[in-house]
Amino acid sequence: MTDHDTHLRKFQKELSAGTVSLVLLALLARSDQPLYGYQIAKRLEASGQAVLSGKQSALYPVLRNLSAAGLLESEVEPSVSGPPRRYYRITAEGRRVLEQWAAVWSATRDVVESALEGSL
């Protein structure tokens, strides 16, 4: 592995740390029904979002952390085709936090784009 690969991996890991949470809150805020982990992963995959970089298992700790923070609520329901499924929905607090995070994201994106375009 080259130094370039190492730097890229480190950058991707640091960048994805917050963006995965933001994307999950946004996805659940726009869903008209609770979703379980596999459904969420498939929606992300279908939209062409590489936010999980092919690591579906990385989704579950983020969902648990968002739940522990009170931004999501979940409930386990039996499944006819396998083990019980944990369904997630965004809370009112999660919607407030999403609004704040989205504003920070927009401001950050604008600054980064300006820097990359050389207009800073």
Summary of the structure (lengths in Angstrom):
residues: 120
radius of gyration: 16.5
end to end distance: 33.7
largest distance: 56.3
contacts: 296
relative contact order: 0.14
helix: 63%
strand: 16%
